[in-house]
């Protein structure tokens, strides 16, 4: 029998982005991510 997940568990938001993962985003998501990177809320991993 499968185990049930805890209802209170939430996946944390991604705050560090690799250059290769930015290439796979659609244009709207890419713009949102780049704006947050420029405001230094998120960071890019080289």
Secondary structure, 3 states (H helix, E strand, C coil): CCCCCCCCCCCCCCCEEEHHHHHCCCHHHHHHHHHHHHCCCCEEEC
